Amino acid sequence: MISIDVSKIKFQPVTVTFLEMHEPKELPAPLANTHFQLLPKPISVNEYRKYYYAVGEKYSWLDRMVMPDEELFDKINAANVDIYIFHINNDAAGYIEFIKEKSLWKYFISELCRNL
């Protein structure tokens, strides 16, 4: 289980960005030695938080780290949510969370920059 170092918690203004795609587009060719892996459901909150914290610690992401387990479990395992892990040379390098809303796709994109 991941624990939060409360000494690092600070309040600061943030910008949240969502990308919208109103219709599917042709995907670009994948980069060599990279792939996405769909996390099979049910996704455990501990597994999700591992990726969330690895990406978000640097940016002071906190909301899903302190969200009650049951609430987070319901969000990440909702029928309209898909979560993929991005791999470079078979090492996890980030994740992407797709939230399908009616006729609109919202992409919540996160990257973990591990010496990229």
Secondary structure, 3 states (H helix, E strand, C coil): CCCCCHHHCCCCCCCCCCEEECCCCCCCCCCCCEEEEECCCCCCHHHHHHHHHHHHHHHCCCHHHHCCHHHHHHHHCCCCEEEEEEEECCEEEEEEEEEEECCEEEEEEEECCCCC
